[in-house]
């Protein structure tokens, strides 16, 4: 069960999250600069300079702008090309935690 790789985010791929409208997005493949942007953002967030994504690494939809997401004709939520995590939900969690 993959979990969001953003530090402090507890979202994972349970059916409860699906009902809440949270979707999970794998790191980009086939475009190294785009993947490197994602990796840099997550490394900075986690404070782990040597962190790298695995095949199962995902970022949940709360860390993207709403404009970065669209729904396909089959009802699946996808990211627009070149969307990068904004960590918006990360900041909200930190405020609530303290």
N, C-alpha and C positions, 0 to 999 in steps of 0.2 A: 504494500500500500504506500505509494509515493507521498511524501510530504513536501510542502513548499520549502525551498532552500533558503528563503529570507530569514535572517536571524530573528528570533522571538515569534515568528509566525507559526501557529500551531495547526494551520489548515492542512488537511490530507484528503485523500480521495475516497472518503466515506460517502454513502448515499445521502447522509444528512447534509453535507456540503452541497451536493448536487441540487437538492431541494431548495437550498438557500441561494442558488444561482451562481455559486462559485465554480469557476472552471480552472483547469490546470493546463499549463502550456510548457512544452518541452523547449529546450534550448535550440536555437536555429541550427540547421545543418546546411551545408553547401554554400555558405557565405561566411567565411572566416571573420571579416571585419565586424559583421553584425553579431556573431557569436562572441567575439572578443569584447564588444561593448557590454553585452549581458554579463559576461564573466567579470569584467572590471567592476561593474556596479555591485554585483553580489559580493565580490571580494571586499570591497570598501565597506559594505553593510555589515558583513560578518567579522571584519577586522582580521581576516585570514589571507595574507598575501599569497600563499601557495595553494589556495582552494581551487579546484577545477571541477567542472560538471561531469557527471557520469551519464550513461544512456538513460537512466531513470530520473535524472534531475528535472524538476519542474518548478515553475513560479506560478502562484495562483493569481487569478484575475483581479484581486483587490489591489495588486501592485502595479496596475496599468491604468492609464486614463480611459474613461469610458469611450472616448473617440478612437482608441486603439483597438476596440473590439467590434466585431460585426457578427450577425447571425446568418448562417447559410440558409438556403431554401429548405434544407432538411432539419433545421432547428439547432444546428451545432454552432457554438460560439468559437470564433477564430480571431486571431490577431491580424491586423493589417500588416503589410510588408514593412519591415524596418521599425516596428514598434519596440521600445525598450522599457524595462521595468522602471517605474517612477518611485516605488516604495512608499506611496501615499498611505497605504494601510499600515505600514511599519511605523510611521510617525504617530498615527492615531493610537496604536497599541501601546507605544511607549508612554504617551500622555495618560492613558487609562491605567497603566500599570503603577505609576508613581503618583 
